[in-house]
Amino acid sequence: MKAPAGPSGEVARPVSGAWHRAWLISGIVLAMIVLLLATAVVALRRAYPPDRLAALLSEQVTAATGRAFRIDGDLSIHLLPTIAVKANDIVLGNAEWGSQPDMIRLRRAAFEVSLRDLLDGQIRILSVDMEEADVLLESDGAMRFNWHLAPRRSSGGKAAERVALEGISVSVSNARIIYRDGNKGVLGTVTIDMLDVHAQGGQTSLSATFKLGSRPWKAEGQIGAMGELQAGKGEWPFDLRFTTDGTTVSAAGNMGTGPRAGLLEARLSARLDTAAALSEFSAAAANLPMPVEASATVRRDVSEWRAESMQLSMGGQMLTGQVNFHTGPSSRLDADLSAASIDLAKWHIGKAGTRTPAAASAQRAQFFGDTPLPFDALPQFPMQIALKVARLDMPGTPTLSALNLRWVSEAGRATVEPLSFAAAGGEVRGRIDVALPKNAPPRTDLLVNAKSLSVESLDAQWGGGTHFKGGRANLDLKLAITGRTPRSLAASSTGEVHLTMREVSLTGKAAALDRDIVARLLEMLVPRQGGRPDLIVQCAVARLPLRNGVAVIDRSIAMETSQLAVTASGELNLAKQTIELAFRPRVKKGLDLNPASLVQLMLVRGPLERPELSIDPKGTVRQAADYGVAAATGGLSLLAPALLGGGAEAGGCDSAAKAPGPGAKPKTSTASRGLKLPRPFSGLKQAAP
């Protein structure tokens, strides 16, 4: 029976027959594809058995990197879903000068390779997945870096072709990276939990999670193509952001590759809201005032790191300037810093701690303590730091302005010169030189010259502003001291201290027991009935010639009022921390003052922390006998108001200012001779405790 004809007279064919043929053709094509794939697998496995593929991979990687490459474990080929070579126990050798034979050791790795290039006998890697990697990055200290991979040259001098890395993607998990500097040893270790480098559309993105110490960090951003880094031509760009709890660090710039490896130019910025991130590097970082913000343009060339246009803010206070660090065998740090205003209290510097009464009492037991000073913390490598601060506030001291100093140090020595600033309406200049000899205590030379300091301003800062009014003070100090503790430094003091003062009014109650020891001394030497106006000290001079901590004083301490002059003789012993001075008043000529109304002699004696005032026992002026009580605490502060003046008449300030210095032949002091004072006072001394 024939099939029915269509409108055009053609015979219609069954639909099922057409589908049958279509499926048949599809099956044949699929079978051919499977057959081709099977043939390709067989051919690939025959052409590149694991041993041959491993040898080919090792040969080309070694030729392209100049480093030994080997696969110590198993190697296999997988075609689906892509052509991948999987290997275990992979090793890439280190540079010839490296500290270890291997630069990279991988527990497992999978390489996605180009089939077309592989059939041509070349290795073109499309992606790499690595697990459990140990990576050693190091430099030799002479601008050579082991990550600079150069192709090995053939016998004809032609460099081998590189393994192509254009467009490569890299994935790393469970890796450890150690960085070692040839001059300084291991500088740090980074543990990578995950690292992904993905190339797409001409862009290469990076994301990673890693640990510095025990603190987790996250990194993300853009980097240059891996092929550009491998080619070693030109600059390799990066723009990365690193974050952890309370800390953000950004870096954007370019690094040199190939012959320019090690060169760097980048803009860095950081913000720290907590010190936790820095605690991994230094325990002292926990004391940094937060927040900390920093930014700088960083450049590195063959032998120098430079941080330019630097801004550093700590606790809201800004330092600006630049820092240069010269590397190599003779490393050196140079810095030039400035600030408009700094309050050290905001940086937790100079704040007085809370002490228990027992601790305070123990501290008063001696004026100079035995706690070692941090000489060992001074830098032992060449350093030069210049600092200018328009205004500097320090707890317990007057405000300093126009501070200008330069710190210069090298192995075994540190110097601060120049050192200048304005304070209390005057000017101060000085120099500090510290020598750190081996197997010997440090030696410090101090030179200070202070002019026209306001006594009233100093009293407002240190005494509450209730003791002195007006007045200007000058100080000249030149001392050589040796030792590590305040006690040993004081006991070794050799040199001279010269302080002068003019036209100072002693205000308030002159006989206050807590601080006003000079006013109390004058009150005892010039007693008055009832109240009196403020006492004016026209001049005061103290010249202390020190030798090994002892100042023998032969009328080199003096003070004058309009009616009398007072001179002192005796001994100040910083080694024993004692003082013993005899004060004698003299009535000025032409004044209506009866010498018989004066105390003939007064003694200040005892430990520096608790000296005592005593007068002659016969009591030429009887009401003065009630003043024989202990002087205030403060030790040498009992001399401070008197160590400041000019001259008037012979036997007073003029004579004190011209007293022999430490270079003159020393005289035997009254203290060292047993203090042979007039008979009335000798009896008091013998009865004194």
C-alpha positions in Angstrom: 0.0 0.0 0.0 1.5 3.4 -1.0 1.6 6.4 1.2 -1.0 9.1 0.4 0.2 11.9 -1.9 0.3 15.5 -0.7 -1.1 18.5 -2.5 1.8 18.8 -4.8 1.7 15.1 -5.6 4.7 14.3 -3.3 4.5 11.3 -1.1 4.6 12.2 2.7 7.3 10.4 4.8 6.7 9.3 8.4 7.9 11.8 11.0 9.3 9.1 13.2 11.8 8.1 10.4 13.3 11.6 10.4 13.9 11.6 14.1 15.4 8.2 13.9 18.0 9.3 11.4 18.8 12.5 13.5 19.5 10.4 16.6 21.5 8.0 14.5 23.7 10.8 13.2 24.1 12.3 16.7 25.1 9.0 18.1 27.7 8.5 15.4 29.2 12.0 16.1 29.2 11.4 19.8 30.9 8.0 19.3 33.4 9.6 17.1 34.1 12.3 19.8 34.5 9.7 22.5 36.7 7.7 20.2 38.8 10.8 19.5 39.0 11.6 23.2 39.9 8.0 24.0 42.5 8.1 21.2 43.8 11.4 22.5 44.1 10.0 26.0 45.8 7.0 24.8 48.1 9.0 22.5 48.8 11.6 25.3 49.5 8.9 27.8 51.8 7.1 25.3 53.4 10.3 24.2 53.7 11.7 27.7 53.8 9.0 30.3 54.2 10.4 33.9 57.9 9.9 33.9 58.4 11.7 30.6 56.0 14.5 31.6 57.8 15.0 34.9 61.1 15.1 33.0 59.7 17.6 30.5 58.2 19.8 33.2 61.5 19.7 35.2 63.6 20.5 32.2 61.5 23.5 31.1 61.0 25.0 34.6 64.7 24.6 35.3 65.6 26.2 32.0 63.1 29.0 32.5 63.9 29.9 36.1 67.5 29.0 36.4 66.7 26.9 39.5 66.6 23.1 40.0 63.0 21.8 39.8 62.0 18.3 40.6 59.0 16.1 41.5 59.8 13.7 44.2 56.3 12.2 44.5 53.6 10.8 42.1 52.5 12.6 39.0 49.2 12.0 37.0 47.3 13.4 34.1 43.6 14.2 34.2 41.7 15.3 31.1 38.3 16.2 32.5 37.1 18.8 33.0 40.4 20.3 31.8 43.9 18.9 31.2 45.5 18.9 34.6 48.8 17.6 35.9 48.7 16.6 39.5 51.9 16.1 41.4 53.1 15.5 45.0 56.2 16.6 46.8 57.4 19.3 44.4 60.7 21.3 45.0 62.1 24.5 43.5 65.7 25.1 44.3 67.0 28.3 45.9 69.5 30.8 44.5 73.2 29.7 44.6 73.9 32.2 47.4 70.8 31.3 49.4 70.9 30.1 53.0 68.9 26.9 52.3 69.0 24.6 49.3 65.2 24.9 48.5 63.2 28.0 48.0 59.8 26.3 47.6 58.5 22.9 48.8 55.0 21.9 47.9 53.1 18.9 49.4 50.6 18.8 46.5 50.0 20.8 43.4 47.8 20.7 40.3 48.8 22.5 37.1 46.2 23.3 34.4 48.1 23.3 31.1 47.4 24.2 27.5 46.9 21.1 25.4 47.9 22.8 22.2 51.2 24.0 23.6 51.8 20.6 25.3 51.4 18.8 21.9 54.0 21.1 20.6 56.4 20.1 23.4 55.9 23.3 25.4 54.5 23.9 28.9 52.0 26.8 29.2 50.5 26.9 32.6 47.0 28.3 32.9 46.5 27.9 36.6 48.1 26.4 39.7 46.5 25.1 42.8 49.0 24.6 45.7 48.6 23.0 49.1 50.9 22.9 52.1 53.7 25.1 50.8 56.9 26.2 52.6 58.4 29.3 50.9 61.7 31.0 51.8 62.1 34.5 50.5 65.4 36.1 51.2 68.0 38.7 50.2 71.7 38.6 50.5 71.9 42.2 51.8 73.5 43.3 48.5 70.3 43.9 46.5 70.0 40.3 45.3 66.7 38.5 45.9 65.9 34.9 45.5 62.5 35.5 43.9 64.3 37.1 40.9 64.2 34.1 38.5 66.5 34.4 35.5 66.4 31.9 32.6 69.4 29.5 32.3 71.5 30.3 29.3 72.5 27.6 26.8 76.0 26.8 25.8 75.6 29.2 22.9 74.8 32.0 25.3 71.1 32.1 24.4 68.6 32.3 27.3 66.1 29.5 27.5 62.4 30.4 26.9 60.4 31.1 30.0 57.4 29.0 31.1 54.5 31.1 30.0 52.6 32.6 32.9 50.4 35.2 31.0 46.9 35.1 32.4 47.8 32.5 35.0 45.6 32.1 38.1 47.1 30.9 41.4 45.4 29.4 44.4 47.4 28.6 47.6 46.2 27.1 50.9 48.0 26.2 54.1 51.3 27.9 53.2 54.1 29.4 55.3 56.3 32.2 54.0 59.6 33.1 55.8 61.5 36.2 55.0 65.2 36.3 55.7 67.6 39.2 55.3 71.2 38.2 54.7 72.4 40.8 57.2 69.8 40.5 59.9 68.6 36.9 59.7 64.9 35.9 59.8 62.7 39.1 60.0 59.2 37.6 59.9 57.0 34.6 59.2 53.6 34.7 57.5 51.1 31.8 57.6 48.7 31.9 54.6 45.3 30.3 55.1 44.1 31.1 51.6 45.5 33.1 48.6 43.7 33.6 45.3 45.2 35.4 42.3 42.7 35.6 39.5 43.4 37.0 36.0 40.4 38.2 34.0 40.0 40.8 31.3 43.5 42.3 31.6 43.0 42.7 35.4 44.6 40.5 38.1 42.8 40.5 41.4 44.2 39.3 44.7 42.5 38.1 47.9 44.1 36.4 50.9 43.7 35.6 54.5 46.9 35.1 56.5 48.4 35.4 60.0 51.2 37.6 61.3 52.1 35.9 64.6 48.7 34.9 66.0 46.7 37.8 64.5 44.5 37.1 61.4 44.7 39.6 58.5 42.8 40.0 55.3 44.3 41.3 52.0 42.5 42.4 48.8 43.2 44.5 45.8 44.7 44.6 42.3 48.2 43.6 41.1 50.1 43.5 37.8 49.9 40.4 35.6 52.1 37.5 36.7 53.6 37.4 33.2 54.9 40.9 33.7 56.4 39.9 37.0 58.0 36.9 35.4 59.3 38.8 32.4 61.3 41.2 34.6 60.8 44.2 32.4 59.7 47.6 33.8 57.6 48.2 36.8 55.0 45.8 38.4 52.0 47.7 39.9 50.0 46.9 43.0 47.2 48.5 44.9 46.4 46.5 48.1 44.5 46.9 51.3 45.3 45.0 54.5 42.9 44.9 57.4 42.7 43.3 60.8 40.7 44.1 64.0 41.2 47.9 64.5 43.9 48.3 61.9 43.9 49.2 58.2 47.0 49.5 56.0 46.9 50.5 52.3 49.8 50.4 49.8 49.7 51.5 46.1 52.6 51.9 43.8 55.2 50.0 41.7 58.0 47.7 42.3 61.0 47.0 40.1 61.4 43.6 38.4 64.3 41.9 36.6 67.4 44.0 36.8 65.5 46.6 38.8 64.4 44.1 41.4 64.4 45.7 44.9 63.4 49.1 43.7 60.1 50.4 45.1 57.9 53.5 45.0 54.6 53.5 46.8 52.2 55.6 48.8 51.5 54.0 52.2 48.9 54.9 54.7 47.8 53.2 58.0 45.3 53.8 60.8 45.3 51.9 64.1 42.5 52.3 66.5 44.0 49.8 68.9 47.5 48.6 69.6 46.7 45.0 69.2 48.2 44.7 65.8 51.5 46.2 66.9 51.7 44.0 70.0 52.9 41.1 67.8 56.1 43.1 67.1 56.7 44.9 70.4 55.3 44.7 73.9 56.0 48.5 74.3 53.4 49.2 71.5 50.6 48.6 74.1 51.5 52.0 75.6 51.1 53.9 72.3 48.4 56.6 72.5 45.6 55.8 70.1 44.5 56.4 67.5 47.7 56.2 65.4 47.6 57.5 61.8 50.5 57.5 59.4 51.1 58.2 55.7 54.2 58.6 53.6 55.6 58.2 50.1 58.1 55.3 50.4 61.0 54.9 48.0 63.6 52.2 47.9 66.7 52.2 45.8 70.0 50.3 45.8 71.1 51.3 49.3 68.4 53.4 50.8 64.8 53.5 52.1 63.2 56.9 52.1 59.9 58.0 53.7 59.0 61.4 52.3 56.1 63.7 53.0 55.6 61.7 56.2 52.8 62.4 58.6 52.5 60.6 61.9 49.6 61.3 64.3 49.5 59.7 67.8 46.8 60.6 70.2 45.7 63.5 67.9 49.2 65.1 67.8 51.0 65.3 64.5 54.6 64.9 63.5 55.7 65.7 60.0 59.0 65.3 58.1 61.0 62.6 56.4 63.1 59.6 57.3 66.0 58.0 55.4 67.5 54.6 56.2 70.7 53.7 54.5 71.2 49.9 54.2 74.3 47.9 53.6 77.3 47.2 55.8 77.3 50.7 57.2 73.6 51.3 57.9 72.4 54.7 59.1 69.1 56.3 60.0 68.5 60.0 59.3 65.3 61.8 60.3 64.1 65.4 60.1 60.9 65.9 62.1 58.8 68.8 63.3 55.6 69.5 65.1 53.5 72.5 65.9 52.5 71.4 69.4 53.1 68.3 71.5 51.8 67.5 75.0 53.7 64.5 76.4 51.0 63.8 78.9 48.8 62.8 76.0 51.5 60.2 75.1 51.6 58.9 78.7 55.1 60.3 79.2 56.0 61.9 82.5 52.7 61.2 84.3 53.3 60.6 88.0 52.2 57.2 89.1 50.2 56.5 92.2 52.3 55.5 95.2 51.3 54.0 98.5 52.3 55.9 101.6 54.8 53.1 102.4 56.4 53.4 99.0 56.6 57.2 99.2 58.2 56.9 102.7 60.7 54.5 101.3 61.6 56.8 98.4 62.3 59.7 100.9 64.9 57.5 102.6 67.5 58.7 100.0 67.5 61.6 97.6 69.3 59.7 94.8 68.0 56.2 94.1 69.7 53.0 92.8 67.3 52.3 90.0 69.4 51.8 86.8 68.8 54.4 84.1 68.1 53.0 80.5 71.5 53.5 79.0 71.4 50.1 77.4 68.3 51.2 75.4 70.3 53.8 73.6 70.7 52.9 69.8 74.1 51.3 69.0 74.0 52.1 65.3 74.6 55.4 63.4 71.5 57.7 63.8 70.8 61.3 63.3 67.5 62.8 64.3 66.6 66.5 64.0 63.5 67.7 65.9 61.8 71.0 66.0 58.7 71.6 68.1 57.0 75.0 68.3 55.4 74.2 71.7 56.2 71.3 74.1 54.3 70.6 77.3 55.8 68.1 79.8 54.2 67.3 83.1 55.9 69.0 86.0 58.0 71.4 83.9 57.3 74.8 82.4 56.1 74.9 78.8 59.0 74.9 76.3 58.8 76.8 73.0 61.0 76.8 69.9 62.6 73.5 70.8 65.4 72.6 68.5 67.6 69.6 69.0 69.7 67.1 67.0 70.4 63.6 68.3 73.5 61.9 66.9 74.5 58.4 67.9 76.9 55.7 66.8 78.2 52.6 68.4 79.3 53.6 71.9 78.3 57.2 71.9 75.3 59.5 71.8 75.2 63.3 71.6 72.4 65.9 71.7 73.7 69.1 70.0 72.4 71.6 69.4 69.8 71.7 72.2 67.9 75.0 72.6 64.5 76.1 73.7 62.7 79.0 75.4 61.1 78.6 78.8 59.8 80.8 81.7 60.5 83.9 79.6 64.2 83.0 79.1 66.4 81.0 76.8 68.2 77.7 77.5 71.0 76.2 75.4 73.0 73.1 76.1 74.8 69.9 75.1 74.6 66.3 76.3 77.2 63.8 75.4 77.0 60.1 76.5 79.9 57.7 76.1 79.2 54.0 76.4 82.5 52.2 76.7 82.7 48.4 76.9 83.2 46.9 80.3 82.9 50.3 82.0 80.1 52.5 83.3 78.6 55.2 81.0 80.0 58.7 81.2 77.8 61.7 80.6 79.0 65.3 80.0 76.4 68.0 80.6 76.6 71.6 79.5 73.7 74.0 80.2 73.4 77.8 79.9 70.1 79.3 80.9 69.5 83.1 80.8 66.8 85.4 82.2 64.4 82.7 83.5 61.4 84.1 85.3 61.6 83.0 89.0 57.9 83.9 89.4 57.0 81.6 86.5 59.2 78.8 87.8 57.5 79.2 91.2 54.1 79.1 89.6 55.0 75.8 88.0 56.8 74.1 90.9 55.7 75.9 94.0 52.1 76.8 93.3 52.9 80.5 92.8 52.8 81.4 96.5 56.4 82.0 97.3 58.1 84.3 94.9 57.3 87.4 92.9 59.3 88.9 90.0 63.0 88.1 89.6 65.2 86.7 86.9 67.6 83.7 87.2 70.6 82.5 85.3 72.2 79.1 85.3 75.6 77.8 84.1 76.2 74.1 84.5 79.2 72.1 83.4 79.4 68.6 84.8 81.0 65.2 84.0 79.2 62.3 85.7 79.8 58.6 85.5 77.5 55.6 86.4 74.2 53.9 85.6 72.1 55.0 88.6 71.2 58.4 90.0 73.2 57.6 93.1 76.4 56.8 91.2 76.0 59.7 88.9 75.6 62.2 91.8 78.6 60.6 93.6 80.8 61.1 90.6 79.8 64.7 89.7 82.8 66.8 88.8 82.5 70.3 87.4 80.7 73.5 88.4 77.1 74.7 89.0 76.7 78.5 89.0 73.2 80.0 89.6 72.3 83.6 90.1 69.1 85.6 90.9 68.2 89.2 91.2 65.3 91.3 92.6 63.0 88.5 93.9 60.2 89.2 96.4 59.4 86.5 98.9 55.7 86.7 99.3 53.2 85.2 101.8 54.2 83.8 105.1 58.0 83.7 104.9 58.3 81.0 107.6 56.1 78.4 105.9 57.5 75.0 106.9 56.6 73.1 103.7 58.8 74.8 101.1 60.0 78.3 101.8 63.3 77.4 103.4 65.2 80.5 102.3 62.5 82.8 103.6 62.6 80.9 106.9 66.3 81.2 107.0 66.1 85.0 106.5 63.4 85.3 109.0 65.6 83.6 111.6 68.7 85.7 110.6 66.7 89.0 110.5 63.8 88.5 113.1 61.0 91.0 113.1 58.3 91.9 115.5 54.8 91.4 114.0 54.0 91.5 110.3 56.2 92.9 107.6 56.0 93.6 103.9 57.3 91.1 101.3 61.0 90.5 101.7 63.0 91.4 98.6 66.2 89.5 97.9 68.3 91.8 95.8 70.7 89.1 94.7 71.5 85.5 95.5 74.5 83.5 94.2 75.4 79.9 94.6 78.6 78.6 93.0 79.2 74.9 93.7 82.6 73.5 92.6 82.0 69.8 92.6 84.7 67.1 92.6 83.6 63.5 92.8 80.3 64.5 94.2 81.6 66.9 96.9 81.3 70.7 96.8 83.6 72.4 99.3 81.9 75.8 99.8 84.0 78.7 101.1 81.6 81.7 101.0 80.5 80.8 97.4 76.9 80.9 98.5 75.5 84.3 99.3 72.4 86.4 99.3 71.7 90.1 100.0 68.7 92.2 101.0 68.7 96.0 101.3 69.9 95.7 104.9 72.2 92.7 105.2 74.4 90.2 103.3 74.5 86.5 104.2 77.3 84.2 103.2 77.7 80.4 103.7 80.5 78.0 104.1 80.6 74.2 104.5 80.1 71.1 102.4 77.6 69.6 100.1 78.3 65.9 99.7 76.2 64.2 97.0 78.0 60.9 97.5 76.9 60.7 101.1 73.7 62.7 100.3 74.4 65.1 103.1 74.7 68.9 103.6 76.4 71.0 106.3 76.4 74.7 105.8 77.0 77.6 108.2 75.3 80.9 107.4 76.7 84.2 108.8 74.9 87.6 108.4 76.6 90.9 107.9 74.9 94.3 108.3 75.4 96.7 105.4 77.1 100.0 106.3 74.9 103.1 106.5 71.7 101.3 107.5 69.8 101.7 110.7 70.2 98.1 111.9 71.8 97.0 115.1 74.1 94.0 114.6 73.3 92.9 118.1 69.7 92.1 116.8 71.1 89.5 114.5 71.6 85.8 115.0 75.3 85.4 114.8 75.4 82.0 113.1 73.0 79.4 111.7 73.6 75.8 110.7 71.8 73.8 108.0 72.9 70.2 108.4 71.7 66.6 107.9 70.6 64.3 105.0 69.5 66.0 101.8 66.0 64.7 102.3 65.7 66.0 105.8 68.1 68.8 106.7 67.6 70.8 109.9 68.0 74.5 110.7 69.6 75.4 114.0 70.8 78.7 115.6 73.2 79.6 118.4 71.9 78.3 121.8 72.5 81.6 123.7 69.7 83.1 121.6 71.0 86.6 120.9 67.4 87.2 119.7 65.3 85.0 121.9 62.3 84.7 119.7 64.4 83.1 117.1 65.0 80.0 119.3 61.5 78.7 118.4 62.6 78.0 114.8 64.8 75.0 115.4 62.6 72.5 113.6 63.2 70.2 110.7 63.2 71.8 107.3 60.9 70.8 104.5 61.4 67.7 102.3 63.0 68.3 99.0 66.6 67.9 99.7 68.6 70.2 97.4 65.5 72.3 96.9 66.4 74.1 100.1 69.3 75.6 98.1 67.4 76.2 94.9 65.9 79.7 95.7 69.4 80.8 96.8 71.4 79.4 93.9 70.4 82.3 91.6 71.9 85.9 91.9 74.3 88.8 91.3 76.4 90.9 93.5 76.3 94.0 95.7 79.0 94.5 98.3 82.2 92.7 99.2 81.6 89.6 101.2 78.2 89.1 99.6 77.1 88.2 96.0 80.3 89.6 94.4 82.6 87.5 96.5 80.5 84.3 96.0 80.5 84.8 92.2 84.3 85.1 92.2 84.9 82.1 94.5 87.5 79.6 93.1 86.2 77.0 90.7 86.8 73.3 90.7 90.2 73.7 89.1 91.6 75.7 92.0 93.5 74.1 94.9 90.8 72.9 97.3 90.5 74.3 100.8 89.7 72.2 103.7 86.1 72.9 104.5 84.7 73.8 107.9 82.7 70.6 107.7 85.7 68.4 106.9 87.6 69.9 109.9 84.8 69.1 112.2 83.1 72.4 111.6 85.1 74.6 114.0 82.5 77.2 114.6 82.3 79.9 117.3 81.9 78.5 120.8 78.2 79.2 121.3 77.3 77.3 118.2 79.8 74.5 118.8 77.8 73.5 121.9 74.6 73.3 119.9 76.3 71.1 117.3 77.5 68.7 119.9 74.1 68.4 121.4 72.4 68.0 118.0 71.4 64.4 117.0 
